[in-house]
Amino acid sequence: MRYENSATGSVSEALQLDVAALRSDTPGCRQVIHFNNAGCGLLAAPVLDAMIGHLNLEARIGGYEASAAQAGEVRAFYTEIAALINTTPDNIAFAGSATHAYSNALSSIPFEADDVILTTHDDFISNQIAFLSLRKRFGVRVVHAPDAPEGGVDVEAMAALMRSHRPRLVSATHVPTNSGLVSPIAEIGRHCRELELLYLVDACQSVGQFVIDVEEIGCDLLTATCRKFLRGPRGSGFLYVSDRVLRAGYEPLFIDMHGARWTGPGDYEPVGTAARFEEWEFPYATVLGSAAATRYARKVGIEAIEQRAPALAARLRDRLRPLPGVRVLDRGPRLAALVTFDVEGWQPQPFKEAMDARGINSALSFREFAQFDFADKNVEWCLRLSPHYYNTEEEVDHVADAVADLAGRGRR
């Protein structure tokens, strides 16, 4: 297919993707209106081909033999991800999910009682639960930086907390799962670098949607999934580990024979790369699918994707805001391609089922997913719609019309 990479072009040029060709590459576009890319992006044909091809190879010659035959393509996962986020392959570890990557990263930090974890009110639910688990087990303190009036974290207030608490870890989620907010992770990273604080970023919803540069962000650790805006397979993600962290000797709690060498009956030595955060067993078809998805996104052009996907979401918000009975919930100075809203007169599951019946994929989010954010917004649930670059303006308008019709029925 034909791609138009607009890395050096204007914003208007960046929007000139060959959407028809992209949709032709995406079999799911012929079945549904997929506005659940924040859950899973639709697989492109090259991703599907890479995975099925490897499974067929395993069936023909054996699993170990197939992985050996595909060693070059397996290594391509690391080179593609590294190029995507501006680092080296040695700084990348494959993970079964973003949560797996995040847990491994947390397990490498030798927390002690009264250590402080400094985070925001918009960190991902699983991250928040992990912090509370560390508090229960080790007696760490979890401190949340306050929000700014316009939404999102108050960076200067967070920096003041860095100086007063000297946290063992600073954590931020780039784009939370329950909102279109884009957090200022590079600004947070600047303060972390000045104070030499360990900085962990959850980029689960932003990799594949925005340009991610770990050098610009200044993070020590970054986690992401491949299944969302990167359009890779389920069961795949990665962890970025900085050279500083590797040199300092951080390693996961349960390191195995892939991540370490057994140097004597009572000794082991971790490998020198981010591979110390991996396990020996790999889902090789998934790794190859993730490499294909990353290659595909880079060929499309992340700069172009960064312009188009949020623009489609902005169009959708503009269509939803005037609707009676619909309240758009996204706040912040910059918004991503996640649109969240609640609807008067409806319960969550029936509303989603009504959208499903119209061939529109969506997702529900609940109070327990975002205890701080949803409490501030006084909402118990919302519907999340997340378009991507292969969606069309006509689909956006069709989805908005569907919400308008259903909201009118709810009010009646």
Summary of the structure (lengths in Angstrom):
residues: 412
radius of gyration: 21.6
end to end distance: 47.5
largest distance: 74.4
contacts: 1451
relative contact order: 0.16
helix: 46%
strand: 17%
